[in-house]
Amino acid sequence: MSLDNSRVTSNCQIVSAATTLGMREPGRVLVADNDPTTGRRLISIGEKEGYQVITVADGREAYRMLKSDGNFQVAVFDMAMPQLNGVEIVRYMKTEKRLMRIPIVIVAGNQGLKLIAECFAAGAIAFLPKPFTTEQLRRTLRMAVSSCQSSKRSNA
């Protein structure tokens, strides 16, 4: 598991009225994975951590979702999806000002150094190899959200 805090932008907008009042508002996580088993696992773990998980089956659906609704705290994309792969979606997000703030995690079965480097170069902040453990996903989601929140506080 890798995390690159330098990829988290300063315009992260997570603070809400519930957070201000000391209540924890569930963060929204966009998950794009064409493997139903992995998708169900990501939903189960994410929801147990208190996130509202929105799933789509492929890269094109993720692209459409982001165009219509960019209000996510974290995005988790499979690298190998039909239509658009994870890195292609990351590159799109980094061209849209309203989406740049969303920390992106790439999950992939292929763990070659070239692929990992490509994910980080595109703008992902974390890479999670498949198969991943429940604890690896929990920690990665927590790091992504906290790095975004830390960036927000340090630039306030």
C-alpha positions, 0 to 999 in steps of 0.5 A: 500500500502506498500513499502520496500526501503531496497529491492531495490538493488544498481546496478539499471541501469536507467541512459540513454543518454536522462536522461543525456541530461535532457529529460525524457525517458519513463521507461519500466514496465513489467505487468503480470496479467491474468485478462484482465480488470486489465491488461487494467487498468494497461496499461492505468494508466502506459501509462498516467504516461509516462511509456512504458507498456509491458504486458503478460497474465501469469507467464510463459510468464513473465518468458520467457520475463524476460529471453529474455529481462530484461530491465525494470524499474519496474515489476508489477505481479499479485499474482494469475496467472496460471503457475507461480504466482507472488511470484514464479517469484519474487524468480526467479528474485532474483536469476538472477544478471541482474534482481535483480535490478528491483523493483517488485510490487505485486498486489493481491485480497487476502490481508492476512498478511501471503501473504503480508509477503511472497511477501516481503520475496521473494523480492517484494518492494511493495504490492498493494491490489485489487481493487486499485485506479488510485492514488494508482498505480501512487504513487506505480509506482513513488515510485518504480522508484524513490527508484531505482534511489535514490539507484543508486545515493547514490551508485555512 
